């Protein structure tokens, strides 16, 4: 089986100056492990939940041992601490320490700016129904030690059930305290105009449903693709995509790669009844991207099997990857969109995408729960982007 630690072809193995803490049981005072988000460029936020209302502090240390403490002084069960402006390309160890009990939970993270780093792509965990299946990937994620986790939606069965979010975060305990987390809204997650619980848990940019994240030479646009819900503002999303792409292209340091991450696929060869969803994604989200020169890679979920496709829109050939870390339930074959050509399909496998990024490209391995390589792909850098 593939060893993500020793694989010399995937960049980023030495990206972290600090090893991840051991995966120990969660102290009983914590309802969830801490998690990390990036609410603004260069800023990291730490969130966590406690069983009882309490206060606490985040103790932050860089690899050279220099540290600081930031308090969460207001008694609460849901806590958010903004760590402020941090130096680029720097790895930090942090501890969340609860007042009173002294209970501690540790993690590490690395700020954007590395030339080489790693990401993981997940989708379809569907906690709590498929938490046990998704948890089988925890060892591979910990061995890979990515800096970023891109979630393409359906983290839970019902987005308005708070207990399901707790189950998701506990299922993600082995890895979620050590990655910057980029979640996407989705049909199982959303309520009216998005998910109120998702937005309360995770400190995210823009309107928290569609937002941009720059990490090194990569820009990730995380979008809400669920046009068929109660989201009257979703018609403005394609314009935001076009504006964001134009701003990135015209920046002094344009990205070498652009990733679009959302839930509904543009391409799927095993879901004939979902052509309306695919058409909306292609005609709105992908078209807005393509008209502005991107994206280079699309990461999605929803149809509950693994498939890599080539999507041709606006004269661009775009790599399109659909994964399913939790639920496996492919539909029948047929009725893909004419813009799509399926390259690799695996309807028998739960899948996880692990990718290394360097100035030379994005290099990915897709594995099943046993560590078998299901697929491999690369994305070449754009000419004229930042290194």
C-alpha positions, 0 to 999 in steps of 0.5 A: 500500500502507498506510504504518504510519508515516504513518497518522494514524488509528492511535494511538501513532506518537509513543509511543517517544522513541527510534528503533529501532536499525538492523537489522544482522547478529547478531554471531557471538558471539550465537546469538540476538538479545536479547529482552524479557519482563515477569516482574512488573508494572513489571519488564523482563527481558532474555534472550539466548543466546551460542554459547560460555559467557560473561558479559556486561552490560546497559547501560541508558540512558533518553532523557535519557541517564541510565544504569546497568549490570546484569551477568550474572556467571555464565558461561552460554550462556542469560542472563537479566537482571532490570532491576529496578523502572523508572519508568512510561511511560519509553523506554530504550535498552539494550546487551547487551555480552559480556565478552571479545569486546566483542560488542554488540547494542542494543534499545529498550523502553518501560515500561507507562503510556503513554496511546497505544501499539502492539501486534503480534499474530502466530501460526503462524510454524512455524519453521523450515518457514515462517520465510521467509514470516514474515520478510516481515512484518519491515519492516512491524513495524519501520515500525510500532514496536510496544511489545508483541508478542502471540504466539498460539503455534506459533512452532516446528514442534516445541517440544522441538527447541532448534534450532527455537527458535534459528531462530525467534529469528533470524527475529524478529531485526529486531523482537524486541529492541525489544518486550515479548514475550508468547508462548503455549503451543500444540500444536506448542510443548508437551511434557508440561504445557507447553514446557520450552524456552519456559519456560527462554527467556522469564521470564514471570509466574505459572506461565509457561503462563497469566499476566496482563500489564498495559500501560497501560489494557490487560490481556492474559491469555495462556493455554494452550488445549491441553487435549488434551495431557498437562496435568493441571493445565489444569482449574484454568485457568478458575478462575484466569481468573475470579479474575484478571478479578475482581481487575482489575475490583475494582482502583483502576484497572481496565483499559479493555480486556481481551485474551485471547490463546491458540492454539486458536480459539473460532470457525473456519469452515474447520475442521470436524474441530476442534469439540472444541477450539472447544467446550473453549475456549468452555465453559472459557476464554471462559465463565470470562472472560464470567462475570467481565465480559470479554474485549473481544478474543480473539487466536488462531492454529491454523487457519492463515488469517485470520478475524474473528468475533463470539462471543456467550457469557454475554450478551457480544459478543466480537471474535475474531481469528485470524491466521497470519503464517507457515503458510497451510493452511486446512481446508474450510468448515463446522461453526463453533460456534453462538456464532460469526458470521464477519465477514471470512474470508481463506483466501488470505492470510498475516496480521499484526495491527497495533493502536494503543491510546489512551483512545478505543479499540483501532484495528487494521489487518490486513495481508498480506505485501505491506502490503495491508490485509486487514481493519480493526476497532476495540474500544471502551473500557469505561466506568469503566476507567482512562484 
